[in-house]
Amino acid sequence: MTRPAGARGSLYFDYPHFAFSPPPELTGARARHAVAVVGAGPVGLCTALALARQGVRVVLLDDKASVNDGSRAICIARHSLEGLQQLGVAEAFLAKALPWTHGTSFYKGVPVFRLEMPHDEHQRFHPMYNLQQQYIEQFLVDAVAAEPLVETRWQSRVTAVQSREGGVALGVATAAGDYRLEADYVVAADGARSAVRRALGLELHGEAHEGRYVIVDVRLPSTYPTERRAFFDCPGNPGKTVLVHRQPDDIWRIDYQLDDGEDEAQALAEDTIRARVAAIIAMLGETEPWALEWWSVYKAYTLCLDDYRHGRVLFCGDAAHLVPIFGVRGLNSGLADAQNLAWKLAAVIRGEAPDALLDSYSPERRGATLDIFAQASKSTRFMSPPTRGHRLLRDAALGLARDHAFARRLLDPRQSQPYTYADSVLSTPDDGSFTAGPAPGAPLVNRRLRDGSFLLDHLGAGFTWLHFDTEVPERLMAIAARLRLGAAGLRVLRLDPSDRALAGAYDARPGTCYLVRPDRHVSARWRAFDRDAAFCAWRRGLGGDAP
């Protein structure tokens, strides 16, 4: 990770400086924190915000003094924006990010496939947005700074992790000295080189894939629309692959594949970078002057922990799993980790759910990781064929796609999609009466309502009951009133069954009910309200027990 020689800073981003503030523990004070989140990248920041939304106090630790440099993770999927909306931070993202719905794949300079992601007036958000990670982190840091339940400690490096009965002790090193931090729970969101994972002696398991890519940010004035462009065996990188994404502030992200035997140090030399980028920009037909901003090198991995929970230490994001960038799954899967974990951890801390609720975190999110591995591995083998046979098959598909529609589906990059927790112990199985709509474990389908708002605008921090009818049964309101005594209570949302677009998306008719978890995944659904079934499903959704 570097910048052009002699550059004093970014061409477009004003990096903040986060000062170190001595914590009370350095002067001998003893404190016990409910949750310590290690890592203030996008996943750690979202975890802290999601816990605060659930009323839980958090101390957030990071060894940096600013946000990460370079564009890094840039593609934010619709499902992630829906989660950011629930955290109250989506507007800042929408004001800066570039939305897109399309992508084009080229073979030997000829377009052979057009990616079209569905988008219509019923969606609040586009399928995908491009935004540099600096902005992603800055917007989340600003939100955390305004959140009284989150205390952020910058320039604080975790050096030791000791699990003990009823809590976790962290060793923290700072410029002013070392101290011990006590917490009931620790969330490790400290990235691919996780210090927490290393301190516990844990290892990621999986495989490394063929192919290395140089990732370059350049400033280039251009009017080319925002879309994903993939070039195979192109003039700008003969025999290899190139990906191009537009970003805000006239910044373009270029990823190009290195030759198998190419020396990495030489490949990352500035003169080499400039020559390779110049060839790619010429291939794109761009003639405006351009400037280097940042570059790094990347290799694809499918690696994860065997279990994302280790006692009172829970792992999320790159600390738990590494996934290939192809299909834009890394950041989006990490944000889903944060949403899944936060409500469960909060419910346990508040005493509204048993500790067993946390046992559902790893099966659900590790299941999502393994599904990503299956999809991303296909994309990775297509982008970087590991053998001559794979290369011949890939090139044959690309060649056929120019003239034959049947071959084009082989080129679909299979962009990031939210995962369905189909086998979750928290879900109540269907009764077989539904033929469509989100099944238990699936994410909610957002739809525009007749008043112009969207369904997800009306969700709360706890469980939500969607009731399709002209009125809500008094017995349901009585249950909701009872459950509102806890922060994980039940919000009832009456929906109009005559709204065809909405009812069609949920296979709903008068009386249809959906119970929705705080992370927007369906917990149960019925054709008609049943008091006992509703209460049992709510208890099951909280890990099988509730006060």
Backbone torsions as a table, in degrees:
resi	resn	phi	psi	omega
1	MET	NA	123.4	-173.7
2	THR	-156.2	177.6	173.9
3	ARG	-130.2	164.6	176.6
4	PRO	-57.1	145.5	-179.4
5	ALA	-58.8	136.3	177.1
6	GLY	85.4	-8.5	-179.9
7	ALA	-72.5	137.3	-179.4
8	ARG	-92.5	-11.7	-178.1
9	GLY	178.2	-166.7	-177.6
10	SER	-74.5	153.6	175.0
11	LEU	-75.5	-14.2	-172.3
12	TYR	-146.1	-14.7	-173.4
13	PHE	-119.9	131.5	178.9
14	ASP	-93.0	100.2	-175.9
15	TYR	-69.2	128.9	178.3
16	PRO	-77.2	162.9	172.6
17	HIS	-117.7	125.3	-179.8
18	PHE	-102.1	111.6	-176.3
19	ALA	-72.5	151.6	174.2
20	PHE	-81.5	132.6	177.1
21	SER	-121.6	117.4	-176.3
22	PRO	-58.4	126.4	179.2
23	PRO	-79.2	162.4	-179.1
24	PRO	-58.7	-31.1	-177.3
25	GLU	-61.0	-26.2	-179.4
26	LEU	-70.2	-19.1	177.6
27	THR	-105.7	17.5	174.0
28	GLY	95.6	-2.7	-180.0
29	ALA	-68.4	145.4	177.4
30	ARG	-109.2	127.9	-179.0
31	ALA	-140.6	149.0	176.2
32	ARG	-121.8	121.1	-176.3
33	HIS	-99.2	145.2	178.4
34	ALA	-65.7	-49.9	-179.2
35	VAL	-139.8	133.3	168.3
36	ALA	-109.7	123.3	175.7
37	VAL	-102.7	123.1	-179.4
38	VAL	-101.5	117.5	-179.4
39	GLY	112.0	115.4	-179.7
40	ALA	-109.2	42.7	166.4
41	GLY	-83.7	-171.2	-178.0
42	PRO	-55.8	-40.7	-176.9
43	VAL	-70.8	-45.1	178.6
44	GLY	-63.8	-41.0	178.7
45	LEU	-63.6	-43.2	178.7
46	CYS	-66.6	-36.9	177.0
47	THR	-61.6	-45.1	179.3
48	ALA	-62.3	-44.0	179.2
49	LEU	-64.7	-40.9	-179.3
50	ALA	-66.9	-37.8	176.4
51	LEU	-66.4	-41.9	178.2
52	ALA	-62.3	-38.1	177.4
53	ARG	-61.5	-26.9	177.0
54	GLN	-89.6	5.5	176.6
55	GLY	85.5	16.0	-177.5
56	VAL	-101.7	133.1	176.0
57	ARG	-77.1	141.9	-174.4
58	VAL	-136.5	140.2	166.0
59	VAL	-109.5	128.1	-174.1
60	LEU	-111.7	124.0	-175.5
61	LEU	-114.5	138.5	174.4
62	ASP	-153.4	144.2	-177.9
63	ASP	-86.3	-5.1	-178.8
64	LYS	-81.2	168.3	173.2
65	ALA	-118.9	7.8	177.8
66	SER	-158.2	-176.3	174.1
67	VAL	-79.3	164.9	178.2
68	ASN	-65.0	148.8	179.9
69	ASP	-93.1	160.3	178.3
70	GLY	81.6	162.3	-174.7
71	SER	-72.0	-35.9	176.9
72	ARG	48.0	-120.8	179.4
73	ALA	-76.4	118.9	-172.5
74	ILE	-120.2	-17.5	-172.8
75	CYS	-102.4	119.7	-179.4
76	ILE	-110.3	120.4	-176.9
77	ALA	-80.5	162.1	-179.3
78	ARG	-53.8	-46.1	-178.4
79	HIS	-60.7	-35.3	177.5
80	SER	-69.1	-39.8	176.8
81	LEU	-62.4	-36.4	177.2
82	GLU	-63.0	-38.0	176.0
83	GLY	-67.7	-39.9	177.5
84	LEU	-65.1	-33.0	175.1
85	GLN	-61.4	-42.7	179.7
86	GLN	-63.2	-26.4	178.2
87	LEU	-87.1	-4.2	177.2
88	GLY	79.2	22.3	-176.4
89	VAL	-121.9	3.8	-172.6
90	ALA	-65.0	-32.7	-174.2
91	GLU	-61.0	-39.6	178.5
92	ALA	-62.7	-38.1	178.5
93	PHE	-66.6	-45.0	-177.2
94	LEU	-64.8	-31.6	-178.5
95	ALA	-70.3	-21.2	-174.8
96	LYS	-114.6	-36.9	-171.3
97	ALA	-70.5	157.7	178.1
98	LEU	-105.4	116.1	-179.9
99	PRO	-78.9	152.2	174.9
100	TRP	-152.3	154.7	-178.4
101	THR	-129.1	-10.2	-171.0
102	HIS	-127.9	162.7	173.7
103	GLY	-153.7	152.8	180.0
104	THR	-128.4	134.3	175.0
105	SER	-107.8	137.0	-178.1
106	PHE	-120.0	143.1	173.9
107	TYR	-127.4	120.1	-176.5
108	LYS	53.2	38.6	176.2
109	GLY	85.3	-3.0	-177.1
110	VAL	-107.7	131.9	176.5
111	PRO	-65.8	131.4	-177.3
112	VAL	-126.3	-12.8	-179.2
113	PHE	-153.1	140.2	177.9
114	ARG	-119.9	112.2	175.6
115	LEU	-80.0	128.4	177.6
116	GLU	-131.1	109.0	179.2
117	MET	-90.0	131.1	-175.1
118	PRO	-58.8	137.7	177.1
119	HIS	-157.2	131.6	178.7
120	ASP	-147.9	-174.9	-174.2
121	GLU	-68.7	-11.6	179.6
122	HIS	-84.6	-3.3	-179.8
123	GLN	-104.7	128.0	175.1
124	ARG	-68.9	-37.7	-174.4
125	PHE	-115.3	151.9	173.7
126	HIS	-70.1	163.9	179.3
127	PRO	-62.0	-32.0	-176.0
128	MET	-150.6	149.4	176.6
129	TYR	-132.8	142.3	173.3
130	ASN	-102.6	128.1	178.4
131	LEU	-157.4	128.8	-179.5
132	GLN	-61.1	149.0	-177.0
133	GLN	-64.7	-28.0	176.5
134	GLN	-56.2	-45.7	180.0
135	TYR	-68.5	-41.4	178.7
136	ILE	-54.6	-49.4	-179.3
137	GLU	-67.0	-41.6	-178.3
138	GLN	-61.6	-43.7	179.8
139	PHE	-63.7	-39.1	179.4
140	LEU	-72.6	-37.8	176.1
141	VAL	-60.8	-42.5	178.4
142	ASP	-61.0	-41.3	179.4
143	ALA	-66.4	-40.5	178.4
144	VAL	-65.0	-40.2	-179.7
145	ALA	-62.5	-27.8	179.7
146	ALA	-89.5	-1.0	-176.7
147	GLU	-98.7	111.5	-176.2
148	PRO	-66.0	-17.6	-178.7
149	LEU	-87.1	-2.1	179.8
150	VAL	-116.8	125.7	173.2
151	GLU	-108.2	119.5	-178.4
152	THR	-101.5	131.2	179.0
153	ARG	-118.9	101.5	178.6
154	TRP	-82.3	163.8	178.9
155	GLN	53.4	42.7	-178.1
156	SER	-130.1	111.0	-172.6
157	ARG	-103.5	125.3	177.6
158	VAL	-76.6	126.0	-177.1
159	THR	-115.4	-16.4	-177.8
160	ALA	-152.7	149.4	177.5
161	VAL	-135.6	122.6	179.8
162	GLN	-127.7	112.6	176.4
163	SER	-80.0	138.9	179.9
164	ARG	-142.6	171.5	-179.9
165	GLU	-59.1	117.5	175.6
166	GLY	80.1	9.7	179.4
167	GLY	177.2	-173.0	-179.0
168	VAL	-136.7	138.2	175.3
169	ALA	-109.6	128.8	177.5
170	LEU	-108.6	135.0	167.7
171	GLY	-88.7	129.2	-175.2
172	VAL	-125.7	127.9	178.4
173	ALA	-104.7	134.9	177.5
174	THR	-138.0	169.0	177.8
175	ALA	-65.1	-22.2	-179.4
176	ALA	-95.4	2.6	-179.4
177	GLY	128.6	171.1	-179.1
178	ASP	-99.9	153.6	177.3
179	TYR	-151.1	171.7	-179.3
180	ARG	-110.8	130.8	179.2
181	LEU	-114.9	127.8	-179.4
182	GLU	-103.2	134.1	179.2
183	ALA	-143.2	150.8	174.3
184	ASP	-69.5	-39.4	179.6
185	TYR	-140.1	151.7	175.0
186	VAL	-124.4	131.8	172.7
187	VAL	-107.8	118.2	178.9
188	ALA	-91.0	107.8	177.0
189	ALA	-126.4	37.9	-171.6
190	ASP	-99.3	28.5	163.9
191	GLY	81.9	-172.6	-172.9
192	ALA	-62.5	-30.4	179.0
193	ARG	-103.1	42.7	-172.8
194	SER	-49.6	120.2	175.8
195	ALA	-69.5	-32.7	179.3
196	VAL	-67.8	-44.5	178.7
197	ARG	-61.3	-42.3	-179.8
198	ARG	-66.1	-40.8	-179.2
199	ALA	-64.4	-30.1	179.5
200	LEU	-89.8	0.6	178.2
201	GLY	70.1	29.5	-178.0
202	LEU	-97.6	151.0	-179.7
203	GLU	-129.6	147.2	171.9
204	LEU	-81.2	143.1	179.7
205	HIS	-122.6	145.8	-179.8
206	GLY	153.3	-140.1	-176.3
207	GLU	-143.7	155.3	172.4
208	ALA	-98.5	140.8	-177.5
209	HIS	-101.6	160.8	178.8
210	GLU	-69.7	154.7	173.2
211	GLY	96.8	132.3	173.2
212	ARG	-121.1	145.5	-178.7
213	TYR	-127.1	137.5	167.6
214	VAL	-90.6	132.0	-179.9
215	ILE	-109.0	123.4	-174.9
216	VAL	-129.2	134.6	169.7
217	ASP	-103.1	127.2	176.2
218	VAL	-127.3	148.7	173.1
219	ARG	-94.4	121.1	-174.4
220	LEU	-148.5	109.6	175.3
221	PRO	-63.4	125.5	-178.6
222	SER	-158.5	149.2	177.8
223	THR	-101.9	6.8	-178.6
224	TYR	-62.5	136.4	-175.3
225	PRO	-66.3	161.8	179.3
226	THR	-78.5	114.0	175.5
227	GLU	-161.1	167.4	176.5
228	ARG	-87.1	124.8	175.0
229	ARG	-116.9	127.2	178.0
230	ALA	-121.8	128.8	-177.6
231	PHE	-118.2	127.5	179.0
232	PHE	-114.3	129.8	-179.6
233	ASP	48.0	61.2	-171.8
234	CYS	-106.2	163.4	178.9
235	PRO	-60.1	-29.5	-179.0
236	GLY	-77.5	-15.9	178.8
237	ASN	-156.3	72.0	-171.0
238	PRO	-53.1	130.8	177.5
239	GLY	79.3	-5.6	-175.5
240	LYS	-126.6	-173.4	-171.8
241	THR	-112.7	147.9	175.5
242	VAL	-135.4	136.6	172.1
243	LEU	-117.9	140.5	-178.9
244	VAL	-133.5	129.7	177.2
245	HIS	-132.5	136.9	172.0
246	ARG	-83.7	142.8	177.6
247	GLN	-131.1	167.2	177.6
248	PRO	-60.1	160.7	175.5
249	ASP	67.3	30.6	179.1
250	ASP	61.5	26.9	176.5
251	ILE	-97.4	130.1	178.5
252	TRP	-114.3	132.9	177.2
253	ARG	-96.2	122.5	178.3
254	ILE	-120.9	121.8	174.6
255	ASP	-112.5	122.0	178.8
256	TYR	-128.8	141.1	-176.2
257	GLN	-78.7	138.6	176.7
258	LEU	-87.4	156.2	171.7
259	ASP	-65.3	151.8	-175.5
260	ASP	-57.1	-41.8	-176.5
261	GLY	-96.7	9.2	-175.0
262	GLU	-69.3	134.3	179.4
263	ASP	-70.0	125.1	-173.9
264	GLU	-66.1	-41.8	-179.9
265	ALA	-61.1	-42.7	178.3
266	GLN	-67.8	-38.1	179.9
267	ALA	-63.3	-28.9	-178.4
268	LEU	-94.1	1.1	175.0
269	ALA	-65.9	143.3	-173.7
270	GLU	-60.1	-40.5	180.0
271	ASP	-62.8	-39.6	178.7
272	THR	-65.4	-44.6	178.9
273	ILE	-57.1	-47.2	-176.8
274	ARG	-62.9	-41.3	-179.2
275	ALA	-66.1	-42.9	-179.1
276	ARG	-67.6	-42.8	-179.9
277	VAL	-65.8	-39.6	179.2
278	ALA	-59.5	-39.9	179.4
279	ALA	-66.1	-38.9	-179.7
280	ILE	-69.7	-42.9	180.0
281	ILE	-64.2	-38.0	176.0
282	ALA	-63.6	-40.3	177.4
283	MET	-61.0	-36.3	180.0
284	LEU	-72.3	-11.4	-179.6
285	GLY	81.5	15.2	179.3
286	GLU	-85.9	137.6	-176.8
287	THR	-120.3	-8.3	-179.4
288	GLU	-71.8	152.6	176.2
289	PRO	-60.9	146.0	-179.2
290	TRP	-132.0	162.5	-179.1
291	ALA	-140.3	145.4	176.9
292	LEU	-76.3	140.4	177.7
293	GLU	-113.6	-50.5	-172.6
294	TRP	-163.9	152.4	174.5
295	TRP	-152.9	159.5	179.3
296	SER	-156.5	-177.0	177.7
297	VAL	-126.9	149.1	-173.1
298	TYR	-138.8	142.9	172.3
299	LYS	-134.0	140.5	-175.1
300	ALA	-82.7	136.2	176.0
301	TYR	-133.2	149.3	165.4
302	THR	-122.0	92.0	-175.1
303	LEU	-132.2	143.5	174.4
304	CYS	-155.8	163.6	173.0
305	LEU	-71.3	155.1	175.6
306	ASP	-71.1	-27.4	178.6
307	ASP	-147.8	134.4	-178.7
308	TYR	-86.7	-5.8	176.3
309	ARG	-117.7	129.9	174.0
310	HIS	-131.5	88.4	-176.7
311	GLY	65.5	-118.8	-179.6
312	ARG	-99.1	13.4	173.6
313	VAL	-110.2	126.0	-178.1
314	LEU	-123.9	137.2	-174.6
315	PHE	-107.6	141.9	175.7
316	CYS	-147.0	163.8	-178.7
317	GLY	65.2	-149.4	-176.7
318	ASP	-65.7	-17.6	174.7
319	ALA	-67.5	-25.1	-179.3
320	ALA	-99.8	-31.0	-173.6
321	HIS	-157.8	147.1	172.8
322	LEU	-118.8	125.7	-178.8
323	VAL	-125.6	152.7	179.3
324	PRO	-62.4	152.6	180.0
325	ILE	-72.4	-21.2	-174.6
326	PHE	-67.5	123.7	-174.1
327	GLY	95.3	4.5	175.5
328	VAL	48.1	55.4	-174.5
329	ARG	-103.2	-22.1	-171.7
330	GLY	-60.4	-62.3	-179.6
331	LEU	-61.7	-43.6	-175.4
332	ASN	-65.6	-36.8	177.0
333	SER	-70.0	-35.1	177.4
334	GLY	-65.5	-40.0	177.4
335	LEU	-66.1	-34.8	175.7
336	ALA	-66.8	-36.1	173.7
337	ASP	-56.3	-48.5	-177.1
338	ALA	-60.8	-44.3	-179.7
339	GLN	-64.5	-40.2	-179.0
340	ASN	-67.3	-44.5	-174.3
341	LEU	-73.7	-40.4	-168.6
342	ALA	-60.8	-47.7	-176.2
343	TRP	-68.1	-33.8	178.9
344	LYS	-68.4	-47.0	179.8
345	LEU	-62.6	-40.5	179.0
346	ALA	-63.8	-42.3	-179.7
347	ALA	-63.5	-37.6	177.9
348	VAL	-69.2	-44.4	-179.4
349	ILE	-61.9	-38.1	-179.9
350	ARG	-76.7	-6.0	-179.5
351	GLY	78.8	17.2	-178.8
352	GLU	-95.6	-6.3	179.6
353	ALA	-146.8	152.5	178.3
354	PRO	-74.4	163.2	177.2
355	ASP	-57.0	-26.9	-179.1
356	ALA	-60.0	-22.7	178.1
357	LEU	-59.0	-36.2	179.9
358	LEU	-68.1	-21.7	177.6
359	ASP	-68.3	-17.8	178.8
360	SER	-80.0	-15.7	-175.9
361	TYR	-63.0	-51.2	-176.7
362	SER	-65.3	-47.7	178.0
363	PRO	-58.6	-39.8	-179.3
364	GLU	-68.7	-51.1	-174.1
365	ARG	-80.7	-31.0	174.7
366	ARG	-70.2	-34.0	173.2
367	GLY	-59.8	-40.5	176.9
368	ALA	-64.0	-39.9	179.2
369	THR	-61.7	-46.2	-178.7
370	LEU	-64.7	-34.6	175.2
371	ASP	-65.4	-40.8	176.2
372	ILE	-61.9	-42.5	178.8
373	PHE	-56.3	-43.9	-178.0
374	ALA	-62.7	-41.7	-179.0
375	GLN	-77.3	-45.3	-175.9
376	ALA	-68.5	-31.7	178.4
377	SER	-63.6	-38.4	176.3
378	LYS	-62.3	-45.6	179.8
379	SER	-63.2	-41.2	-177.8
380	THR	-65.7	-42.5	178.3
381	ARG	-65.0	-29.9	177.8
382	PHE	-73.9	-42.9	-179.2
383	MET	-70.2	-37.9	-176.5
384	SER	-133.6	79.7	-176.6
385	PRO	-54.8	127.5	-175.3
386	PRO	-79.3	-18.0	-178.6
387	THR	-138.0	167.7	177.7
388	ARG	-62.7	-37.2	178.1
389	GLY	-62.3	-44.8	176.7
390	HIS	-60.4	-39.8	-178.7
391	ARG	-65.1	-42.6	179.5
392	LEU	-62.4	-43.0	179.5
393	LEU	-66.2	-42.4	179.3
394	ARG	-61.2	-48.0	-177.7
395	ASP	-67.1	-31.9	176.8
396	ALA	-65.6	-42.3	178.3
397	ALA	-63.5	-42.1	178.9
398	LEU	-63.5	-42.6	180.0
399	GLY	-65.7	-42.2	179.3
400	LEU	-67.0	-32.4	-175.5
401	ALA	-64.9	-21.0	178.6
402	ARG	-61.1	-33.9	-173.0
403	ASP	-123.9	-9.3	-172.8
404	HIS	-128.8	121.8	-175.8
405	ALA	-64.8	-33.3	-175.4
406	PHE	-62.1	-28.2	-177.3
407	ALA	-82.6	-16.2	-174.0
408	ARG	-70.1	-28.8	179.3
409	ARG	-65.4	-21.8	177.8
410	LEU	-70.7	-16.5	-177.9
411	LEU	-95.1	-2.9	-178.5
412	ASP	-62.4	121.7	-177.3
413	PRO	-74.6	-3.7	176.2
414	ARG	52.6	69.9	-178.0
415	GLN	-63.1	162.9	-177.2
416	SER	-54.0	132.5	176.8
417	GLN	-130.7	145.0	177.1
418	PRO	-64.3	147.3	-174.9
419	TYR	-91.0	146.8	175.0
420	THR	-101.7	123.3	179.3
421	TYR	-83.3	68.9	-170.2
422	ALA	-62.6	-33.7	-176.0
423	ASP	-106.5	19.3	-176.0
424	SER	-65.3	139.0	176.5
425	VAL	-69.6	-13.3	-179.5
426	LEU	-83.7	-13.0	-174.9
427	SER	-93.6	144.2	172.8
428	THR	-93.2	121.7	-175.3
429	PRO	-59.4	150.3	176.8
430	ASP	-65.0	158.8	177.4
431	ASP	-96.6	4.5	177.2
432	GLY	88.8	1.6	-176.1
433	SER	-89.1	-9.1	-178.6
434	PHE	-98.5	139.0	176.4
435	THR	-113.6	-4.8	-179.5
436	ALA	-156.8	-176.5	-179.8
437	GLY	85.1	165.1	-178.7
438	PRO	-68.3	121.8	179.6
439	ALA	-78.5	165.7	175.4
440	PRO	-52.0	130.5	-176.6
441	GLY	97.6	-18.7	-177.6
442	ALA	-85.4	155.5	176.0
443	PRO	-73.6	153.8	175.6
444	LEU	-62.4	151.8	173.8
445	VAL	-98.7	118.8	-179.8
446	ASN	-78.1	138.9	178.1
447	ARG	-144.0	147.0	175.7
448	ARG	-72.4	133.7	177.4
449	LEU	-91.9	169.4	-175.1
450	ARG	-65.2	-23.3	179.2
451	ASP	-85.4	3.9	178.4
452	GLY	95.3	-16.0	176.9
453	SER	-80.0	179.4	179.3
454	PHE	-119.1	153.9	-176.5
455	LEU	-53.3	-45.8	-175.7
456	LEU	-69.8	-13.1	176.1
457	ASP	-64.3	-20.6	-169.3
458	HIS	-105.6	7.2	179.5
459	LEU	-80.9	151.1	176.6
460	GLY	-103.7	-165.2	-179.5
461	ALA	-83.5	-17.8	-179.0
462	GLY	-104.6	-150.5	176.7
463	PHE	-75.0	151.6	178.0
464	THR	-127.7	137.5	176.6
465	TRP	-107.3	114.4	175.4
466	LEU	-90.9	120.9	-177.0
467	HIS	-123.8	111.3	-179.6
468	PHE	-88.0	101.0	179.1
469	ASP	-174.4	172.2	179.3
470	THR	-78.7	-20.4	175.9
471	GLU	-151.1	163.2	-178.2
472	VAL	-101.4	131.2	179.3
473	PRO	-57.4	140.1	179.6
474	GLU	-60.0	-34.6	-179.7
475	ARG	-65.2	-34.4	176.2
476	LEU	-67.9	-42.2	178.2
477	MET	-63.0	-34.7	178.3
478	ALA	-65.4	-41.7	177.1
479	ILE	-64.0	-44.4	-179.1
480	ALA	-61.2	-41.7	178.8
481	ALA	-62.4	-39.8	179.2
482	ARG	-65.0	-43.2	-176.3
483	LEU	-76.7	-19.0	178.4
484	ARG	-68.4	-8.6	177.2
485	LEU	-64.1	-23.1	177.6
486	GLY	-109.5	157.8	-179.3
487	ALA	-66.6	-20.6	178.4
488	ALA	-91.6	27.2	-174.2
489	GLY	-65.9	-172.3	-170.4
490	LEU	-115.9	122.0	174.1
491	ARG	-98.8	131.6	179.3
492	VAL	-100.0	127.8	-179.9
493	LEU	-123.8	110.5	179.3
494	ARG	-83.0	133.7	-178.7
495	LEU	-123.2	149.0	-175.3
496	ASP	-82.2	114.0	-179.8
497	PRO	-69.2	-13.1	177.9
498	SER	-85.4	-5.0	174.9
499	ASP	-76.1	99.7	-168.4
500	ARG	-62.8	-41.9	-178.4
501	ALA	-63.8	-43.1	-179.5
502	LEU	-70.7	-50.0	-178.3
503	ALA	-62.3	-37.1	178.9
504	GLY	-64.5	-37.1	180.0
505	ALA	-67.7	-22.1	-177.2
506	TYR	-114.8	9.4	-177.4
507	ASP	47.9	47.3	-171.4
508	ALA	-104.1	144.1	169.2
509	ARG	-135.4	173.7	-177.6
510	PRO	-52.2	125.8	179.5
511	GLY	102.3	-14.9	-178.7
512	THR	-62.6	138.6	-176.7
513	CYS	-130.9	143.4	172.3
514	TYR	-129.2	133.3	170.9
515	LEU	-103.1	124.9	-171.6
516	VAL	-117.9	133.6	178.6
517	ARG	-72.8	164.7	178.3
518	PRO	-62.0	-21.7	178.7
519	ASP	-93.4	16.6	172.7
520	ARG	75.5	17.0	174.2
521	HIS	-101.1	143.7	-177.9
522	VAL	-70.1	133.0	177.1
523	SER	-97.4	-37.1	-179.8
524	ALA	-164.5	163.9	175.4
525	ARG	-154.3	150.5	-177.6
526	TRP	-143.1	161.0	174.7
527	ARG	-81.3	-24.6	-179.9
528	ALA	-148.1	151.2	-179.0
529	PHE	-67.4	133.1	174.1
530	ASP	-134.4	117.3	-172.9
531	ARG	-58.2	-48.8	-177.1
532	ASP	-66.2	-41.5	179.4
533	ALA	-64.1	-39.5	-179.8
534	ALA	-63.9	-45.2	-178.1
535	PHE	-67.8	-40.2	179.3
536	CYS	-65.0	-38.9	179.2
537	ALA	-66.9	-38.6	177.5
538	TRP	-63.3	-44.0	177.9
539	ARG	-63.4	-42.1	178.7
540	ARG	-63.1	-39.1	178.5
541	GLY	-65.4	-16.7	176.3
542	LEU	-103.1	22.6	174.7
543	GLY	93.2	12.9	174.0
544	GLY	97.7	-1.8	-179.7
545	ASP	-151.7	156.7	177.5
546	ALA	-164.7	152.7	179.1
547	PRO	-67.2	NA	NA
